[in-house]
């Protein structure tokens, strides 16, 4: 198994960065909150080199389809189930994508932010998988999307879910929530089951800090598969993922021939940088590509901002713009805006038409497969084929069959339970 599987009024910029969304009509649209803000400073960066660990804490009792069972994940500990949940509160696309991947998309009753925006992102990828879709009609929006980001406690009672696929540590970071509130909801409505701070290996609120564990995207995916009792689907998808990583890694050019890459969000003339090789599932589609991080030597946090002059000093070979696929940003227009600036047009990435829409950091397993393929083509077109021109809001581009890095038909069959 590969190491990536182990492995109020108009919002302020601070709020914008914290919740990873976009300002639309004075509101916030986002797939998930950026966990770096609510917990404190991030764990020091590491490379993608941890060995796969077995899921020794996740347990199952009884057969695949009958009897009580339990699954263990930090920060909840062991969660007991009498049966597979069929009515699930979901906060981020990470877990919505997992539910779809395991054939339980219809169990989702909510999303943290605007379901149309999040659904569009999922649709962009699912368009290339025959028969795979996510019905977002009627989903409850957990956050208001305007001003402060929070969840009304009463929503938990109104939805009356079988399971809250939400990190309780994340909810505790919201204003007005206490540990007793978390315990009340978990005890009187339904259990919690979510892990958000693995996104960037950042610190959760103090009540959870000492015992919080971090997981890779595919470790979380395995645990969620056990919640839905869909281990066979997980193993099949993980096999596709392993094959994809093997294909990518076996064809990477020598390190001294790899580009310098800047991952950014560009907004109102300002670049908001982030590193590409740090731990966390936010980088699960970039880190395996082994590119040189343009910001590796910089002291980059969620508060860091670069102007055009600073970006020119960095001068990356490639610029990857986060949330760039059917999400919040028109990257083609952003590229034109940068090129029209007297300093921006001197950037190497701009001159070489190497400003690309990048993936959503809050990615589930299906999204991760497409986003790995996308990033491989953007960084190494000679090895993996060129990334086609992409229009904002469009589905994931149709890649010629002989240039695809994973089998769409097999993934669609896995989701349908036919693999």
C-alpha positions as CSV (number, residue, x, y, z in Angstrom):
1,X,0.0,0.0,0.0
2,X,1.4,3.4,-0.9
3,X,2.4,6.1,1.6
4,X,-0.2,8.5,0.3
5,X,-2.9,6.2,1.8
6,X,-1.2,6.4,5.1
7,X,-0.4,9.2,4.1
8,X,-22.8,39.9,9.7
9,X,-21.7,42.2,6.6
10,X,-19.3,41.5,3.8
11,X,-16.7,39.0,5.1
12,X,-13.2,40.0,5.9
13,X,-10.1,38.5,4.2
14,X,-9.4,36.7,7.4
15,X,-12.8,35.1,7.3
16,X,-12.5,34.4,3.6
17,X,-9.2,32.6,4.1
18,X,-10.3,30.7,7.1
19,X,-13.3,29.2,5.4
20,X,-11.8,28.7,2.0
21,X,-14.7,30.1,0.1
22,X,-15.7,32.8,-2.2
23,X,-17.7,36.0,-1.8
24,X,-20.9,35.7,-3.7
25,X,-23.7,38.2,-3.1
26,X,-22.1,39.2,0.2
27,X,-22.1,35.6,1.5
28,X,-19.5,32.8,1.8
29,X,-19.6,29.8,-0.3
30,X,-17.3,27.0,0.7
31,X,-16.8,23.3,0.8
32,X,-15.2,23.3,4.2
33,X,-13.5,25.5,6.7
34,X,-9.7,25.8,6.6
35,X,-8.7,24.3,9.9
36,X,-5.5,26.2,10.4
37,X,-7.2,29.2,11.9
38,X,-9.2,27.7,14.6
39,X,-6.6,25.5,16.1
40,X,-3.3,27.5,16.1
41,X,-0.1,27.0,14.3
42,X,0.5,24.1,12.0
43,X,2.7,21.1,12.6
44,X,6.1,21.5,10.9
45,X,6.2,20.4,7.3
46,X,7.1,16.9,6.4
47,X,7.6,15.0,3.2
48,X,5.4,12.4,1.8
49,X,7.4,9.6,3.3
50,X,5.5,8.0,6.1
51,X,4.9,4.2,5.8
52,X,1.4,2.9,5.6
53,X,0.0,1.9,9.0
54,X,-2.7,-0.7,9.5
55,X,-6.1,0.5,10.7
56,X,-5.5,-1.2,14.1
57,X,-8.1,0.9,15.9
58,X,-11.1,0.4,13.5
59,X,-13.0,-2.7,14.4
60,X,-15.9,-4.6,13.0
61,X,-18.2,-7.0,14.9
62,X,-20.4,-9.4,13.0
63,X,-20.8,-10.0,9.3
64,X,-20.7,-7.4,6.5
65,X,-24.5,-6.9,6.5
66,X,-25.7,-7.8,9.9
67,X,-25.2,-7.2,13.6
68,X,-23.7,-4.3,15.5
69,X,-20.3,-3.1,14.7
70,X,-17.9,-0.3,15.7
71,X,-15.4,2.0,14.0
72,X,-12.6,4.0,15.7
73,X,-11.3,7.3,14.6
74,X,-9.8,10.3,16.4
75,X,-11.1,12.5,18.0
76,X,-14.3,10.5,18.7
77,X,-12.8,7.2,19.7
78,X,-14.8,4.1,19.1
79,X,-18.3,4.7,17.7
80,X,-20.9,1.9,17.9
81,X,-23.4,1.2,15.2
82,X,-26.5,-1.0,15.2
83,X,-26.9,-0.6,11.5
84,X,-25.6,1.3,8.5
85,X,-26.6,5.0,8.8
86,X,-29.1,6.2,6.2
87,X,-29.5,9.8,7.2
88,X,-26.2,11.5,7.6
89,X,-25.2,15.1,8.4
90,X,-22.2,16.0,6.2
91,X,-20.1,19.2,6.6
92,X,-17.5,19.1,3.8
93,X,-17.1,17.7,0.3
94,X,-14.6,15.3,1.7
95,X,-17.3,13.2,3.3
96,X,-19.9,13.8,0.6
97,X,-17.5,12.4,-2.0
98,X,-16.9,9.4,0.2
99,X,-20.6,8.7,0.6
100,X,-21.0,8.8,-3.1
101,X,-18.0,6.6,-3.7
102,X,-19.4,3.9,-1.4
103,X,-22.9,4.0,-3.0
104,X,-24.5,6.0,-0.1
105,X,-24.8,9.5,-1.6
106,X,-28.5,9.5,-0.9
107,X,-27.8,9.3,2.9
108,X,-26.4,12.8,2.9
109,X,-28.9,15.3,4.2
110,X,-26.7,18.5,4.4
111,X,-23.5,20.3,3.5
112,X,-21.6,22.9,5.4
113,X,-22.1,25.6,2.8
114,X,-24.1,26.2,-0.4
115,X,-25.0,22.8,-1.7
116,X,-25.3,24.2,-5.3
117,X,-21.7,25.4,-5.2
118,X,-20.4,22.2,-3.6
119,X,-22.5,20.0,-5.9
120,X,-21.2,21.8,-9.0
121,X,-17.7,20.8,-7.9
122,X,-18.6,17.2,-7.5
123,X,-20.6,17.2,-10.7
124,X,-17.6,18.4,-12.6
125,X,-15.8,15.2,-11.8
126,X,-18.7,12.8,-11.8
127,X,-19.6,14.0,-15.3
128,X,-16.8,11.7,-16.5
129,X,-18.1,8.7,-14.6
130,X,-21.0,7.0,-16.3
131,X,-23.9,6.7,-13.9
132,X,-22.3,8.5,-10.9
133,X,-24.1,11.6,-9.5
134,X,-24.9,13.4,-6.4
135,X,-28.4,14.6,-5.8
136,X,-28.1,17.8,-3.8
137,X,-31.7,18.9,-4.1
138,X,-33.2,19.6,-0.7
139,X,-29.9,19.4,1.3
140,X,-29.8,21.7,4.3
141,X,-27.1,24.3,4.4
142,X,-25.5,24.1,7.9
143,X,-23.9,27.5,7.8
144,X,-25.7,30.7,6.9
145,X,-22.9,31.7,4.4
146,X,-23.2,35.3,5.5
147,X,-20.7,36.8,7.9
148,X,-19.7,34.6,10.9
149,X,-19.5,30.9,10.2
150,X,-21.3,28.7,12.6
151,X,-23.9,25.9,12.9
152,X,-27.1,26.5,14.9
153,X,-27.4,23.8,17.6
154,X,-31.1,23.4,16.8
155,X,-30.3,22.2,13.3
156,X,-28.9,19.0,14.8
157,X,-32.3,18.3,16.4
158,X,-34.2,19.4,13.4
159,X,-32.3,17.1,11.0
160,X,-32.3,14.3,13.6
161,X,-29.6,12.4,11.7
162,X,-28.4,8.9,12.2
163,X,-24.8,10.1,12.2
164,X,-23.0,13.5,12.2
165,X,-20.1,13.1,9.8
166,X,-18.6,16.2,11.2
167,X,-15.5,16.7,13.3
168,X,-16.7,17.6,16.8
169,X,-13.4,19.5,17.3
170,X,-14.3,21.7,14.3
171,X,-17.7,22.5,15.7
172,X,-16.2,23.3,19.1
173,X,-14.1,25.9,17.4
174,X,-17.3,27.8,16.4
175,X,-18.6,30.7,18.5
176,X,-21.0,29.7,21.2
177,X,-20.2,26.0,21.3
178,X,-18.9,24.2,24.4
179,X,-17.7,20.7,25.1
180,X,-20.9,20.0,26.9
181,X,-22.9,21.0,23.8
182,X,-20.8,18.5,21.8
183,X,-21.4,15.8,24.3
184,X,-25.2,16.6,24.4
185,X,-25.6,16.3,20.6
186,X,-23.5,13.1,20.5
187,X,-25.5,11.6,23.3
188,X,-29.0,12.7,22.6
189,X,-29.2,12.9,18.7
190,X,-26.5,10.9,17.1
191,X,-22.7,10.2,17.2
192,X,-20.0,12.3,15.7
193,X,-17.7,10.9,13.1
194,X,-15.3,13.2,11.3
195,X,-11.7,14.4,11.3
196,X,-11.0,17.8,9.8
197,X,-7.6,18.9,11.2
198,X,-5.8,16.2,9.2
199,X,-6.4,18.6,6.3
200,X,-3.2,20.6,7.3
201,X,-2.1,18.8,10.5
202,X,-3.1,21.9,12.4
203,X,-4.0,22.1,16.1
204,X,-7.6,21.5,17.2
205,X,-9.2,23.3,20.1
206,X,-7.6,22.5,23.5
207,X,-10.1,19.9,24.7
208,X,-9.0,17.7,21.8
209,X,-5.4,18.8,21.3
210,X,-3.4,16.3,23.4
211,X,-5.0,13.1,21.9
212,X,-5.9,14.2,18.4
213,X,-4.6,11.9,15.6
214,X,-3.9,12.8,12.0
215,X,-4.7,10.6,9.0
216,X,-4.1,10.6,5.3
217,X,-7.1,11.0,3.0
218,X,-7.1,7.3,2.2
219,X,-6.9,6.3,5.9
220,X,-10.0,8.4,6.5
221,X,-11.6,6.9,3.4
222,X,-11.0,3.4,4.8
223,X,-12.7,4.3,8.1
224,X,-15.7,5.9,6.4
225,X,-16.0,2.8,4.3
226,X,-16.3,0.7,7.5
227,X,-19.0,3.1,8.7
228,X,-21.0,2.2,5.6
229,X,-19.8,-1.4,5.6
230,X,-18.4,-0.9,2.1
231,X,-14.8,-2.2,2.6
232,X,-14.8,-4.0,-0.8
233,X,-15.6,-0.7,-2.6
234,X,-12.8,1.0,-0.6
235,X,-10.3,-1.7,-1.4
236,X,-11.2,-1.5,-5.1
237,X,-10.9,2.3,-5.2
238,X,-7.6,2.2,-3.2
239,X,-6.3,-0.2,-5.8
240,X,-7.1,2.3,-8.5
241,X,-5.3,5.0,-6.5
242,X,-2.3,2.8,-5.9
243,X,-2.0,2.0,-9.6
244,X,-2.3,5.7,-10.4
245,X,0.4,6.7,-8.0
246,X,2.6,4.0,-9.3
247,X,2.2,5.2,-12.8
248,X,2.9,8.8,-11.9
249,X,6.0,8.0,-9.7
250,X,7.5,5.7,-12.3
251,X,7.4,8.4,-14.9
252,X,8.5,11.5,-13.0
253,X,11.4,13.3,-14.5
254,X,14.7,13.7,-12.5
255,X,14.3,16.1,-9.6
256,X,16.5,18.8,-11.3
257,X,14.2,18.8,-14.2
258,X,11.0,19.4,-12.3
259,X,9.3,22.8,-12.2
260,X,9.0,25.2,-9.3
261,X,5.3,25.3,-8.3
262,X,3.4,28.0,-6.5
263,X,0.0,27.1,-5.1
264,X,-2.1,30.3,-4.6
265,X,-5.4,31.9,-4.3
266,X,-5.5,35.2,-6.2
267,X,-8.1,37.8,-5.1
268,X,-8.3,41.6,-5.6
269,X,-4.7,42.0,-6.8
270,X,-3.2,39.9,-4.0
271,X,-1.7,36.4,-3.9
272,X,-2.4,34.1,-0.9
273,X,0.3,31.4,-1.0
274,X,0.3,28.0,0.5
275,X,3.0,25.2,0.4
276,X,2.5,22.1,-1.6
277,X,4.7,19.5,0.1
278,X,3.4,19.8,3.7
279,X,1.5,17.0,5.4
280,X,-2.3,16.8,5.2
281,X,-4.9,15.7,2.8
282,X,-5.2,19.3,1.4
283,X,-2.0,18.4,-0.6
284,X,-2.9,14.8,-1.5
285,X,-3.2,15.7,-5.2
286,X,0.0,17.8,-5.4
287,X,2.5,16.3,-2.9
288,X,3.0,13.0,-4.7
289,X,4.1,14.8,-7.8
290,X,7.4,15.7,-6.2
291,X,7.7,19.2,-7.6
292,X,9.8,22.0,-6.1
293,X,7.8,24.2,-3.8
294,X,8.3,27.8,-4.8
295,X,7.4,28.8,-1.2
296,X,9.5,26.2,0.5
297,X,11.9,28.8,2.0
298,X,9.2,31.3,3.0
299,X,7.4,31.6,6.3
300,X,4.0,31.0,4.8
301,X,0.9,30.9,7.0
302,X,-2.8,31.5,6.2
303,X,-2.1,35.1,7.0
304,X,0.7,35.5,4.4
305,X,0.0,37.8,1.4
306,X,2.2,38.5,-1.6
307,X,1.9,41.4,-4.0
308,X,3.0,41.3,-7.6
309,X,6.6,42.4,-6.8
310,X,7.0,39.6,-4.2
311,X,5.6,37.0,-6.6
312,X,8.1,38.1,-9.2
313,X,10.9,37.6,-6.8
314,X,9.7,34.0,-6.3
315,X,8.9,33.7,-10.1
316,X,7.6,30.1,-10.2
317,X,7.5,28.0,-13.3
318,X,3.9,27.0,-12.7
319,X,1.1,28.6,-10.7
320,X,-1.7,26.4,-9.4
321,X,-4.8,28.2,-8.4
322,X,-6.7,26.3,-5.7
323,X,-10.5,25.8,-6.0
324,X,-10.2,26.2,-9.7
325,X,-12.5,23.5,-11.1
326,X,-16.3,24.3,-11.2
327,X,-15.8,26.1,-7.9
328,X,-15.2,29.7,-6.9
329,X,-12.7,31.1,-9.4
330,X,-12.5,31.7,-13.1
331,X,-8.8,30.9,-13.4
332,X,-8.7,31.8,-17.1
333,X,-9.9,35.3,-16.2
334,X,-7.4,35.5,-13.3
335,X,-4.6,34.6,-15.6
336,X,-5.6,37.4,-18.0
337,X,-5.8,39.8,-15.1
338,X,-2.3,38.9,-13.9
339,X,-1.0,39.1,-17.5
340,X,-2.5,42.6,-17.9
341,X,-0.5,43.9,-14.9
342,X,2.9,45.5,-15.7
343,X,4.7,43.3,-13.2
344,X,2.4,40.3,-13.4
345,X,3.2,39.9,-17.1
346,X,6.8,39.3,-16.3
347,X,6.1,36.1,-14.4
348,X,7.5,33.0,-16.0
349,X,4.3,31.1,-15.4
350,X,2.3,33.8,-17.1
351,X,4.7,34.0,-20.1
352,X,4.5,30.2,-20.5
353,X,0.7,29.9,-20.1
354,X,1.3,27.8,-17.0
355,X,-1.3,29.3,-14.7
356,X,-3.7,26.4,-14.1
357,X,-6.9,25.7,-12.2
358,X,-6.0,23.4,-9.4
359,X,-8.0,21.1,-7.2
360,X,-10.2,21.4,-4.2
361,X,-8.1,20.8,-1.0
362,X,-11.2,19.3,0.7
363,X,-11.1,16.2,-1.5
364,X,-12.6,12.8,-1.2
365,X,-11.3,9.7,-3.0
366,X,-13.0,10.2,-6.3
367,X,-12.0,13.8,-6.4
368,X,-8.4,12.8,-5.5
369,X,-8.1,10.5,-8.5
370,X,-9.1,13.2,-11.0
371,X,-7.0,15.9,-9.2
372,X,-3.9,13.7,-9.2
373,X,-4.3,13.1,-13.0
374,X,-4.9,16.8,-13.5
375,X,-1.9,17.9,-11.6
376,X,0.4,15.4,-13.3
377,X,-0.6,16.8,-16.7
378,X,-0.2,20.4,-15.6
379,X,3.3,19.8,-14.2
380,X,4.7,17.2,-16.5
381,X,2.9,17.4,-19.9
382,X,5.8,15.6,-21.7
383,X,5.4,12.5,-19.4
384,X,1.6,12.5,-19.0
385,X,0.1,14.5,-21.8
386,X,-1.0,18.1,-21.8
387,X,-3.7,19.5,-19.7
388,X,-6.5,20.8,-22.0
389,X,-7.8,24.2,-21.9
390,X,-10.4,24.5,-19.2
391,X,-13.4,26.9,-19.0
392,X,-14.6,27.9,-15.6
393,X,-17.7,26.0,-14.5
394,X,-17.3,23.3,-17.1
395,X,-17.1,19.6,-16.3
396,X,-13.6,18.1,-15.9
397,X,-12.2,18.0,-19.4
398,X,-12.7,15.0,-21.6
399,X,-9.2,13.4,-21.8
400,X,-8.5,11.1,-24.8
401,X,-8.7,7.5,-23.6
402,X,-5.0,6.8,-24.3
403,X,-4.0,9.8,-22.2
404,X,-6.0,9.0,-19.1
405,X,-4.1,8.0,-16.1
406,X,-6.8,5.9,-14.5
407,X,-9.7,3.8,-15.8
408,X,-13.0,5.8,-15.6
409,X,-15.1,2.7,-16.4
410,X,-13.7,0.7,-13.5
411,X,-14.2,3.6,-11.0
412,X,-17.9,4.0,-12.2
413,X,-18.4,0.2,-11.8
414,X,-16.9,0.3,-8.2
415,X,-19.3,3.1,-7.2
416,X,-22.2,1.2,-8.7
417,X,-21.1,-2.0,-6.8
418,X,-20.3,-3.9,-10.0
419,X,-16.6,-4.2,-9.8
